[in-house]
């Protein structure tokens, strides 16, 4: 599909300085490394979304708008998890509204994605907050206990129990997916460095002096072991945590999900991670966070019994 005769206008490899933000560059660099041709700020009916993605046959495959989240005011009061979550959802929702204007004239049937980067100290949204923002108004379920009390526990109640705020009607069908942009060093993953740090890194339940000492000792050991491999631990590439929109008119294509990306989908009433980008490359076992904590607790208990804790 050719748009305004501009196919091929940016066939040269673009550089970081050609982009307005590092987030745009990271997404562009990631897609070109996957074998796609990417055009920057093409014209779609007078609007200029950031990235247009083409396959080798010059077919338009997707259009992406990249937005950086900046610092967002947090309501006054105690720093509870709930107080922090709502401004994050509101900030994402604001970016959704802005991006919809840029993507208004993208042809029907073309997948659209909003990518959220960061240019400040903004708390970046997790998958559940992104889904909540997609649906519009937040809603959540409280646990009711035998004593009649209700408690909000993010690790459980916000794990797949979000519901659309205005009944069951879809509030956002234009975006195929919304993604959070992070960075990763590929060599540190494929070499096994990330796995060693994950498995052997000091646990926060140790005392502080022991934590710092163990961390320094581990890093010194790994520096010797992996430094001799001649790997590039300085460069970083973009990695996306993608949340597919369950109400989208057009699904986000599988071949536009990178091998290091995470992919989340709404399925049978819950939000599920269907691809763990780092886990499938051996950075860690694809286990639940609770299981990882249990294994760490076992390791700490063993060290305590051996008298190895300070």
Protein Blocks (a to p, Z undefined) as FASTA:
>chain_A
ZZhhlgoklmpccdfklpmbfklmmmmmmmmmnopacdehiaeehiacfbdcddfkopaf
bdcdddddddddddeddddfklmmmmmmmmmmmmmmmmmmmmmmgcehiacddddddfbf
bdcddfklmmmmmnopacddddddfkopacddfklmmnopaccfeljbdfbfkbmbdcdd
ddddfklmmnommmmmmmmpccfkbcfklmmmmmmmmmmmmmmmmmmnopafkbccdddd
ddddfkbfbdcdfklpcfkbccdddeehiacdfbdfklmnopaccddfklmmmmmmmmmm
mmmmnopaZZ
